[in-house]
Amino acid sequence: MSESAASLPSGLLVDLYQLTMGESYVAEGSDGREATFSLFFRTLPPGWGYALAAGLEQALEYLEELRFSEQDLAYLEGTGLFTPRFLERLRGFRFGGSVRAVPEGTAIFPNEPLLEVTAPLLEAQLVETMVLNEIHLQTVIASKAARSVDAADGRLLVDFALRRTHGGEAGVKVARASWLAGFDSTSNVLAGRLYGIPVAGTMAHSYVESFPSELDAFRAFARAYPDGCVLLVDTYDTLEGARRAAVVGQELAERGHRLRGVRLDSGDLAELSRGARAILDEAGLEDAMVFASGGLDEHGIGELLAAGAPIGGFGVGSKMGTSADAPFLDMAYKLVELDGRPVLKLSAGKATLPGRKQVWRTPTHDVLGLAGSEVVGEPLVRDVMRGGESTWREPLAESRVRALRERMSLPESLRTLDAGAYEMRVDPKLEALRAEAARAAG
């Protein structure tokens, strides 16, 4: 397993019904039928104009590495739910199918496939939970982070989320997804090593409190990092802290160095940023940044900038790392074709579209249609795995460039905090297939 693969090393990381269905497939002799499953989301959260696809690299790593160990098989045998025949089938399990997907960093909209898996039915069914999990988490976080990038309008953004993400594994993926979406750096050192993301940080209040005085603390940190220090000024009195930071900034300048900035982490950030900015400017430290953190996301950033706060950068943590106001997408992984026969679901509110699909993007709208159709526009869904081996080798930095290009190509109305909807048209051939499949199912 590659060092960056974050999936737990067990074939048991599935929902039980995938295994019980698998038991039945093997018993009925249908486990080898060729199936295609499509992964998509039905709706966007209120105010979101788009989502950014992410997590493909980890999903493909999971598929390549999926195995059932002897301990896994012993556990399954002990449940009494599975026959020796099925367990023997799992003993040699390897995913050997193919995958088509939109590249990471692609803007994506409801009902458009992020990924399609084609494989023998048992294989395609067993991988459902973790493929969905890998794509879902990073797509949610990248999309939430992209909204902060939109709101910040070019200002510095640092991922501060690790300490409040839902586990260390999630924290690493949050750092990856937020950098893909356009964040400038992360405080997460492991993510920096694994993915080449620039790392950044300031100091804690405990550091300031550990010295006899705030000024002593600032001077000590400046001695350690004379050209890179951002001083946390709100441990005691924020504006007094800014004045002491300005003293240290002047002392650094006299020695040929520079104070990078001051950080505000509490209180009325708009008002305090104005006060801190005035203090720094009066001390001749116009190039020192006012950096803000503390419960921020795209909404807080937007409000501060709308109020004219002179803030040059933001640390964004808990609300982005958990996507607090929109913690999930209504994402699904549904069977759309079996042995070449289109299939669909007709449930109220959860109906699906049959067949293998493609999305074509034009300057004004997307077209959702059947793979292999000829439609005007740029096709988005690509081959990324064949025979169980990934053919996707794109560096994360290239996906990040794509995310920027995709965001900037969207209508401005989709990049606001209260975005409108993007037009997605269904190709007539897909509409006709849906009607035909619905009649056959009825």
C-alpha positions in Angstrom: 0.0 0.0 0.0 1.4 3.4 -0.9 2.2 5.7 2.0 -0.6 8.1 1.1 -3.3 5.5 1.1 -5.5 6.2 4.1 -8.0 3.3 3.8 -8.0 0.8 6.7 -6.4 -2.5 5.6 -9.4 -4.7 5.9 -11.9 -6.1 3.5 -14.5 -5.9 6.3 -14.8 -2.1 5.9 -18.1 -2.7 4.1 -21.7 -2.6 5.1 -23.1 -6.0 6.0 -25.6 -6.0 3.2 -22.9 -6.0 0.6 -21.7 -9.3 1.9 -25.1 -10.9 2.4 -26.0 -9.9 -1.2 -22.7 -11.3 -2.3 -23.5 -14.6 -0.6 -26.7 -14.8 -2.5 -25.0 -13.8 -5.8 -22.5 -16.6 -5.5 -25.2 -19.1 -4.5 -27.3 -18.1 -7.5 -24.3 -18.1 -9.9 -24.9 -14.5 -10.8 -21.8 -13.0 -9.2 -19.9 -12.8 -12.5 -22.5 -10.8 -14.4 -21.1 -7.5 -15.7 -22.5 -4.6 -13.8 -22.0 -0.8 -13.9 -22.7 1.3 -10.9 -22.8 5.1 -11.1 -21.8 7.4 -8.2 -23.5 10.8 -8.0 -25.3 13.3 -5.7 -28.9 14.3 -6.0 -28.8 17.9 -4.7 -26.5 20.6 -3.5 -26.8 22.2 0.0 -28.7 25.5 0.1 -26.6 28.3 -1.3 -24.0 26.1 -3.0 -23.6 26.7 -6.7 -21.3 23.7 -7.4 -19.2 20.9 -5.9 -15.6 20.1 -6.6 -14.8 16.4 -7.3 -12.1 15.0 -5.0 -10.9 11.8 -3.4 -10.4 9.9 -6.7 -6.8 9.0 -5.9 -7.8 7.4 -2.6 -10.7 5.5 -4.1 -8.5 4.0 -6.8 -5.9 3.0 -4.2 -8.6 1.3 -2.2 -9.7 -0.7 -5.2 -6.2 -1.8 -6.0 -5.4 -2.9 -2.4 -8.7 -4.5 -1.4 -8.1 -7.9 0.2 -9.8 -10.2 2.7 -7.3 -11.5 5.3 -7.5 -14.8 7.1 -8.5 -13.0 10.2 -11.3 -11.3 8.2 -12.5 -14.6 6.9 -12.4 -16.2 10.3 -14.6 -13.4 11.7 -17.1 -13.8 8.8 -17.2 -17.6 9.4 -17.9 -17.0 13.1 -21.0 -14.9 12.3 -22.8 -18.0 10.9 -24.0 -15.9 8.0 -21.8 -17.2 5.2 -21.1 -20.5 3.5 -17.7 -22.0 2.9 -18.2 -21.5 -0.8 -18.6 -17.8 -0.4 -15.8 -17.4 2.0 -13.5 -19.2 -0.4 -14.6 -16.8 -3.1 -13.5 -13.9 -0.8 -10.2 -15.6 0.0 -8.9 -14.8 -3.5 -10.8 -11.6 -4.0 -9.2 -8.9 -6.2 -10.9 -6.1 -7.9 -10.4 -6.5 -11.6 -12.9 -4.0 -13.0 -12.7 -0.7 -14.8 -13.5 2.8 -13.6 -14.4 6.0 -15.4 -14.5 9.3 -13.4 -14.3 13.0 -13.6 -10.8 14.2 -12.7 -10.2 15.7 -9.3 -10.8 19.4 -9.2 -13.7 19.3 -11.7 -16.7 21.3 -10.9 -19.7 18.9 -10.8 -23.4 19.3 -10.4 -26.4 17.2 -9.3 -27.1 13.9 -11.0 -23.8 14.0 -12.9 -21.6 10.9 -12.4 -18.4 11.6 -10.4 -17.4 8.0 -11.0 -18.7 4.8 -12.7 -17.5 1.3 -11.8 -17.9 -1.6 -14.3 -17.0 -5.0 -13.0 -18.4 -8.5 -12.2 -21.5 -7.9 -10.0 -19.9 -9.2 -6.8 -16.9 -7.0 -7.2 -18.8 -3.9 -8.1 -21.2 -4.4 -5.2 -18.6 -5.1 -2.5 -16.7 -1.9 -3.1 -19.7 0.4 -2.8 -19.3 1.7 0.7 -15.6 2.7 0.6 -15.7 4.1 -2.9 -18.6 6.3 -1.9 -16.8 7.1 1.4 -13.6 8.2 -0.2 -15.2 10.3 -2.8 -17.8 11.8 -0.5 -15.6 13.1 2.3 -13.1 14.9 0.1 -15.7 16.2 -2.4 -17.7 17.7 0.5 -14.6 19.3 2.1 -13.1 20.5 -1.2 -16.5 22.1 -2.1 -16.8 23.8 1.3 -13.2 25.0 1.1 -13.7 26.3 -2.4 -16.4 28.6 -1.0 -13.9 30.0 1.4 -11.5 30.6 -1.5 -14.3 32.4 -3.4 -15.2 34.5 -0.4 -11.6 35.4 0.4 -11.0 36.8 -3.1 -7.3 36.2 -3.3 -6.4 36.5 0.4 -4.2 34.0 2.2 -6.0 30.9 3.5 -4.6 28.3 5.9 -6.2 25.0 6.9 -6.4 24.9 10.7 -8.9 22.0 10.9 -6.8 19.0 12.1 -7.6 19.3 15.8 -11.3 19.2 15.3 -11.8 16.9 12.3 -13.4 13.6 12.9 -10.2 11.7 13.4 -6.6 12.0 12.2 -7.3 10.2 8.9 -10.0 12.7 8.2 -7.7 15.5 9.1 -5.2 14.4 6.5 -7.9 14.2 3.8 -9.2 17.6 4.8 -5.8 19.2 4.3 -5.5 17.5 0.9 -9.0 18.5 -0.2 -8.7 22.1 1.0 -5.3 22.6 -0.8 -6.8 21.1 -3.9 -9.6 23.6 -3.7 -7.2 26.6 -3.4 -6.1 27.0 0.2 -2.5 28.2 0.4 -1.2 25.9 3.2 -2.1 23.7 6.1 -1.0 23.4 9.8 -1.1 19.6 9.3 2.5 18.5 9.2 1.8 14.9 8.1 -0.3 16.2 5.2 2.5 18.4 4.2 4.9 15.5 4.1 2.5 13.2 2.2 1.2 15.6 -0.4 3.8 18.3 -0.6 1.4 20.9 0.8 3.1 24.0 2.2 2.8 24.0 6.0 2.2 27.1 8.1 1.4 28.0 11.7 1.8 30.7 14.4 1.8 30.1 18.1 -0.6 29.2 20.9 -1.8 31.3 23.8 0.0 28.8 26.1 3.3 29.9 24.5 2.6 33.5 25.4 1.5 32.6 28.9 4.7 30.6 29.4 6.8 33.7 29.4 7.1 36.4 32.1 5.4 38.9 29.7 3.8 39.1 26.3 6.7 41.1 25.0 9.2 38.5 26.2 7.3 35.8 24.4 7.2 37.8 21.1 10.9 38.6 21.3 11.7 34.9 21.9 9.7 33.8 19.0 11.2 36.5 16.8 14.7 35.3 17.7 13.7 31.8 16.5 11.9 32.9 13.3 13.1 36.4 12.5 11.6 36.4 9.0 8.5 34.3 9.4 6.8 35.1 12.6 3.1 35.8 13.0 2.5 36.9 16.6 -0.7 36.0 18.3 -1.8 39.2 20.0 -5.1 38.4 21.8 -3.9 36.5 24.8 -4.5 39.4 27.1 -5.5 42.7 25.5 -5.6 42.6 21.7 -4.6 46.1 20.9 -1.9 46.2 23.5 -0.7 43.0 22.1 -0.6 44.6 18.6 1.5 47.4 20.0 4.0 45.0 21.6 4.1 43.1 18.3 4.9 46.4 16.5 7.8 47.0 18.9 9.2 43.6 18.0 8.5 44.3 14.3 10.6 47.5 14.5 13.4 45.7 16.3 13.4 43.0 13.6 13.5 45.7 10.9 16.5 47.3 12.5 18.3 43.9 12.2 17.4 43.5 8.6 14.4 41.2 9.1 10.6 41.6 9.0 7.5 40.8 11.0 5.2 38.8 8.8 2.1 39.7 10.7 -0.2 39.5 13.7 -2.9 37.1 14.4 -6.4 37.8 15.9 -8.3 34.8 17.2 -11.1 36.3 19.3 -13.4 39.3 19.8 -14.8 41.6 17.2 -12.5 40.7 14.4 -13.6 43.5 12.1 -13.1 46.3 14.7 -9.9 44.8 16.2 -8.4 44.3 12.7 -8.9 48.0 12.0 -7.1 48.9 15.3 -4.3 46.4 14.7 -3.8 47.7 11.1 -3.6 51.3 12.3 -1.0 50.3 15.0 1.2 48.5 12.5 1.0 51.2 9.9 1.9 53.9 12.4 4.9 51.8 13.3 6.0 51.7 9.7 5.1 48.1 9.3 2.7 48.4 6.4 3.8 45.1 4.9 2.9 43.2 8.1 -0.3 41.2 7.6 -3.3 41.2 9.9 -4.3 37.5 10.0 -7.6 36.3 11.6 -8.9 33.0 12.8 -11.5 31.7 15.3 -14.7 29.9 14.0 -14.4 31.1 10.5 -15.7 29.7 7.2 -16.9 31.3 4.0 -19.8 33.1 5.7 -17.6 34.6 8.4 -14.9 35.6 5.8 -17.6 37.2 3.6 -19.0 39.2 6.5 -15.6 40.5 7.6 -14.6 41.6 4.1 -18.0 43.1 3.5 -17.5 45.2 6.7 -14.2 46.5 5.2 -12.0 44.6 7.7 -8.3 45.0 6.6 -7.5 41.3 7.0 -4.9 39.8 4.6 -5.3 36.2 5.6 -7.5 33.7 7.4 -7.0 30.5 9.4 -10.0 28.3 8.7 -10.6 25.3 10.9 -13.5 23.5 12.5 -16.3 24.7 10.3 -14.5 23.9 7.1 -12.9 20.6 8.4 -16.3 19.2 9.3 -18.3 21.2 6.7 -20.3 22.2 9.7 -23.3 23.8 8.0 -23.5 21.1 5.2 -21.8 18.0 6.5 -22.9 15.6 3.7 -24.1 15.4 0.2 -27.0 13.2 -0.8 -24.5 10.9 -2.6 -25.5 7.5 -4.0 -23.9 4.6 -5.8 -26.6 2.9 -8.0 -26.7 0.1 -10.5 -27.4 1.5 -14.0 -26.5 -1.4 -16.3 -26.4 -5.2 -15.9 -25.1 -7.5 -18.7 -25.7 -4.7 -21.2 -29.3 -4.1 -20.1 -30.1 -0.6 -18.8 -31.6 -0.6 -15.3 -33.0 2.2 -13.1 -34.7 2.9 -9.9 -38.2 4.5 -9.9 -38.6 5.3 -6.2 -40.3 8.7 -5.4 -37.6 11.3 -4.9 -34.8 8.8 -5.6 -35.3 7.8 -9.2 -32.1 7.1 -11.2 -31.1 7.4 -14.8 -30.1 4.1 -16.7 -27.0 3.3 -18.6 -23.3 4.3 -18.6 -23.0 8.1 -18.9 -21.0 11.0 -20.0 -21.2 14.7 -19.2 -20.4 17.3 -21.8 -19.6 20.9 -20.7 -20.3 23.9 -22.7 -19.8 27.6 -21.8 -23.4 27.9 -20.7 -24.6 24.5 -19.5 -23.9 20.8 -19.1 -25.4 18.0 -21.0 -25.9 14.6 -19.3 -26.1 11.7 -21.8 -25.1 8.2 -22.6 -21.4 7.3 -22.9 -20.5 7.0 -26.6 -23.1 9.5 -27.8 -22.0 12.5 -29.9 -22.8 15.7 -28.1 -21.4 19.2 -28.5 -19.1 20.1 -25.6 -16.1 18.9 -23.6 -16.5 15.3 -22.3 -15.6 15.2 -18.6 -15.7 11.5 -17.6 -12.5 9.7 -18.4 -11.0 6.2 -18.1 -9.0 6.0 -14.8 -8.7 2.2 -14.1 -8.6 -0.9 -16.3 -8.3 -4.5 -15.2 -8.1 -3.4 -11.5 -5.0 -1.2 -12.1 -5.2 2.5 -11.9 -4.2 4.5 -14.9 -4.7 7.8 -13.1 -1.3 9.4 -12.4 -2.1 13.1 -12.0 -0.1 14.9 -9.3 -2.2 16.8 -6.8 -0.7 20.1 -7.9 -2.2 19.6 -11.3 -5.6 18.8 -9.8 -5.3 22.0 -7.8 -4.6 24.0 -11.1 -7.7 22.3 -12.6 -9.8 23.4 -9.6 -8.7 27.0 -10.0 -9.4 26.9 -13.7 -12.8 25.3 -13.2 -13.9 27.8 -10.5 -12.8 30.8 -12.6 -14.7 29.4 -15.7 -18.0 29.2 -13.8 -20.5 32.0 -13.9 -19.9 34.5 -11.1 -23.4 33.8 -9.8 -22.3 30.2 -8.9 -19.4 31.5 -6.8 -21.4 33.6 -4.4 -22.5 32.6 -0.9 -26.1 32.4 -2.0 -25.6 30.9 -5.5 -28.1 30.1 -8.1 -28.4 26.9 -10.1 -26.4 25.8 -13.1 -28.3 24.5 -16.1 -27.9 20.7 -16.8 -29.7 19.3 -19.8 -30.5 15.6 -20.4 -29.7 14.4 -23.9 -32.7 13.1 -25.8 -31.1 9.6 -26.2 -30.8 9.3 -22.4 -34.4 10.5 -22.0 -35.6 7.9 -24.5 -33.6 5.1 -22.7 -35.1 6.1 -19.4 -38.6 5.8 -20.8 -37.8 2.5 -22.3 -36.3 1.1 -19.1 -39.1 2.4 -17.0 -41.6 0.6 -19.3 -39.6 -2.6 -19.1 -39.4 -2.4 -15.3 -43.1 -1.8 -14.9 
